[in-house]
Amino acid sequence: MAEKITAFRFDRLDQTLSQLNKEDCAIIAGGTDVMVLHKSRRGVPPKIPKPVVFIDHLTELKQIYRNHKDLHIGACTTYSDLLEHPLIPIPLKNAIKTIAAPAIRNRGTLGGNICNASPAGDTLPLLYVYNAKLLLRSVTGDRIVAIHDFIQGPRRVQRNHNEILAEIILPSVLEDGVHVIFEKVGNRNADAIAKVSFAGFIRINENRIADIRFAFGAVGPTMVRSIDIEKILVGKTIPLADTDIIQVVAAFDKIIRPIDDQRSTATYRKTVALNLLRYFLSLKQFRTN
Ligand SMILES: Cc1cc2nc3c(=O)[nH]c(=O)nc-3n(C[C@H](O)[C@H](O)[C@H](O)COP(=O)(O)OP(=O)(O)OC[C@H]3O[C@@H](n4cnc5c(N)ncnc54)[C@H](O)[C@@H]3O)c2cc1C
């Protein structure tokens, strides 16, 4: 017989935060990672070692709005809702379309993808190049943390047990002259976990690179990004010289250290990651989005 668990489903966010402040609970948004993590075998309900708090229904965590140039996305917005929303940037929608199948997209949330902190989380490379900031809320107030500080390693995030990720804030998506791409390589176009993923962000001002960012997924314990390497290209004219491209690819060659696993080999991952970078840097024309 299945063991009983204590589960809470409050009407409001403040009640939920009070509960989290009282005791350490397992937060469940869509549950698409939590349920898989805790499953034992077919037909047996997952065994979750803490009381459970559901947050998927809380409207306070599902708002999407603009505040000046920032885009705020409620952490419990599902992928299906994000795909429908006019404010969500096209590259993020493109990434979401590669995630799982519609049934999972109806449940899975952006906040869940971040807090699960999988090296292969498909929204993460984009969120890194957008310089996403995360608004964490608790009974004692709000704090904002950069995504690269929040994610510490596979399934490891810098969240206190009394906090909920309330919003994802994207500061760069509404800037002029920005071009962003997302590429995922998996066994299929969707419903496959990434072997490698890549996001590139470039802002051009009068034919010169004003800002450029890259992030690679599934080639390390967390997303691979290097601000020092990005700086090499700032101020260069477009199209880039071959020597600049070679220098940047060589620099990433040194810091990308993938592993072999059931999905791919380290050699394949590194080759593809560097090819995606080369492809992005060789683009002659950038379309803004
Ligand atoms: C069949 C299948 C296919 C999948 N395919 C893909 C894929 O292609 N690409 C991909 O990236 N992922 C994939 N996933 C993984 C999963 O769907 C995503 O990571 C999804 O975004 C998780 O969101 P969720 O709301 O279901 O998270 P949950 O399972 O509810 O939670 C995940 C973790 O985040 C915590 N959490 C969730 N929300 C919050 C919050 N607001 N504040 C604090 N903590 C929170 C939970 O406590 C838990 O630790 C797949 C999963 C399945 C089952």
Ligand as a Chemical Component Dictionary entry (heavy atoms), coordinates in Angstrom:
data_LIG
# 
_chem_comp.id                   LIG 
_chem_comp.type                 NON-POLYMER 
_chem_comp.pdbx_formal_charge   0 
_chem_comp.three_letter_code    LIG 
# 
loop_
_chem_comp_atom.comp_id 
_chem_comp_atom.atom_id 
_chem_comp_atom.alt_atom_id 
_chem_comp_atom.type_symbol 
_chem_comp_atom.charge 
_chem_comp_atom.model_Cartn_x 
_chem_comp_atom.model_Cartn_y 
_chem_comp_atom.model_Cartn_z 
_chem_comp_atom.pdbx_ordinal 
LIG C1  C1  C 0 8.536  13.026 -20.660 1  
LIG C2  C2  C 0 9.328  14.263 -20.258 2  
LIG C3  C3  C 0 10.019 14.951 -21.233 3  
LIG C4  C4  C 0 10.758 16.085 -20.895 4  
LIG N1  N1  N 0 11.432 16.747 -21.885 5  
LIG C5  C5  C 0 12.172 17.839 -21.577 6  
LIG C6  C6  C 0 12.872 18.534 -22.591 7  
LIG O1  O1  O 0 12.829 18.199 -23.778 8  
LIG N2  N2  N 0 13.602 19.611 -22.224 9  
LIG C7  C7  C 0 13.668 20.049 -20.923 10 
LIG O2  O2  O 0 14.342 21.041 -20.656 11 
LIG N3  N3  N 0 13.006 19.407 -19.948 12 
LIG C8  C8  C 0 12.260 18.320 -20.234 13 
LIG N4  N4  N 0 11.590 17.647 -19.239 14 
LIG C9  C9  C 0 11.725 18.091 -17.858 15 
LIG C10 C10 C 0 10.596 19.011 -17.319 16 
LIG O3  O3  O 0 9.402  18.886 -18.036 17 
LIG C11 C11 C 0 11.009 20.492 -17.310 18 
LIG O4  O4  O 0 12.217 20.667 -16.600 19 
LIG C12 C12 C 0 9.937  21.389 -16.687 20 
LIG O5  O5  O 0 10.223 22.724 -16.977 21 
LIG C13 C13 C 0 9.811  21.233 -15.177 22 
LIG O6  O6  O 0 8.779  22.115 -14.736 23 
LIG P1  P1  P 0 7.724  21.636 -13.641 24 
LIG O7  O7  O 0 6.838  22.794 -13.372 25 
LIG O8  O8  O 0 7.068  20.382 -14.037 26 
LIG O9  O9  O 0 8.699  21.381 -12.416 27 
LIG P2  P2  P 0 8.465  20.485 -11.093 28 
LIG O10 O10 O 0 8.672  19.058 -11.420 29 
LIG O11 O11 O 0 7.192  20.859 -10.404 30 
LIG O12 O12 O 0 9.677  21.019 -10.222 31 
LIG C14 C14 C 0 11.023 20.850 -10.600 32 
LIG C15 C15 C 0 11.928 21.345 -9.453  33 
LIG O13 O13 O 0 11.815 22.753 -9.314  34 
LIG C16 C16 C 0 11.256 23.111 -8.018  35 
LIG N5  N5  N 0 10.345 24.214 -8.309  36 
LIG C17 C17 C 0 9.432  24.272 -9.315  37 
LIG N6  N6  N 0 8.881  25.496 -9.372  38 
LIG C18 C18 C 0 9.439  26.213 -8.376  39 
LIG C19 C19 C 0 9.282  27.571 -7.925  40 
LIG N7  N7  N 0 8.468  28.438 -8.557  41 
LIG N8  N8  N 0 10.012 27.997 -6.862  42 
LIG C20 C20 C 0 10.888 27.148 -6.251  43 
LIG N9  N9  N 0 11.078 25.866 -6.642  44 
LIG C21 C21 C 0 10.368 25.407 -7.699  45 
LIG C22 C22 C 0 10.619 21.842 -7.496  46 
LIG O14 O14 O 0 10.595 21.806 -6.095  47 
LIG C23 C23 C 0 11.550 20.773 -8.089  48 
LIG O15 O15 O 0 12.724 20.692 -7.325  49 
LIG C24 C24 C 0 10.817 16.514 -19.542 50 
LIG C25 C25 C 0 10.103 15.806 -18.549 51 
LIG C26 C26 C 0 9.378  14.690 -18.899 52 
LIG C27 C27 C 0 8.632  13.947 -17.837 53 
# 
loop_
_chem_comp_bond.comp_id 
_chem_comp_bond.atom_id_1 
_chem_comp_bond.atom_id_2 
_chem_comp_bond.value_order 
_chem_comp_bond.pdbx_ordinal 
LIG C1  C2  SING 1  
LIG C2  C3  SING 2  
LIG C2  C26 DOUB 3  
LIG C3  C4  DOUB 4  
LIG C4  N1  SING 5  
LIG C4  C24 SING 6  
LIG N1  C5  DOUB 7  
LIG C5  C6  SING 8  
LIG C5  C8  SING 9  
LIG C6  O1  DOUB 10 
LIG C6  N2  SING 11 
LIG N2  C7  SING 12 
LIG C7  O2  DOUB 13 
LIG C7  N3  SING 14 
LIG N3  C8  DOUB 15 
LIG C8  N4  SING 16 
LIG N4  C9  SING 17 
LIG N4  C24 SING 18 
LIG C9  C10 SING 19 
LIG C10 O3  SING 20 
LIG C10 C11 SING 21 
LIG C11 O4  SING 22 
LIG C11 C12 SING 23 
LIG C12 O5  SING 24 
LIG C12 C13 SING 25 
LIG C13 O6  SING 26 
LIG O6  P1  SING 27 
LIG P1  O7  DOUB 28 
LIG P1  O8  SING 29 
LIG P1  O9  SING 30 
LIG O9  P2  SING 31 
LIG P2  O10 DOUB 32 
LIG P2  O11 SING 33 
LIG P2  O12 SING 34 
LIG O12 C14 SING 35 
LIG C14 C15 SING 36 
LIG C15 O13 SING 37 
LIG C15 C23 SING 38 
LIG O13 C16 SING 39 
LIG C16 N5  SING 40 
LIG C16 C22 SING 41 
LIG N5  C17 SING 42 
LIG N5  C21 SING 43 
LIG C17 N6  DOUB 44 
LIG N6  C18 SING 45 
LIG C18 C19 SING 46 
LIG C18 C21 DOUB 47 
LIG C19 N7  SING 48 
LIG C19 N8  DOUB 49 
LIG N8  C20 SING 50 
LIG C20 N9  DOUB 51 
LIG N9  C21 SING 52 
LIG C22 O14 SING 53 
LIG C22 C23 SING 54 
LIG C23 O15 SING 55 
LIG C24 C25 DOUB 56 
LIG C25 C26 SING 57 
LIG C26 C27 SING 58 
# 
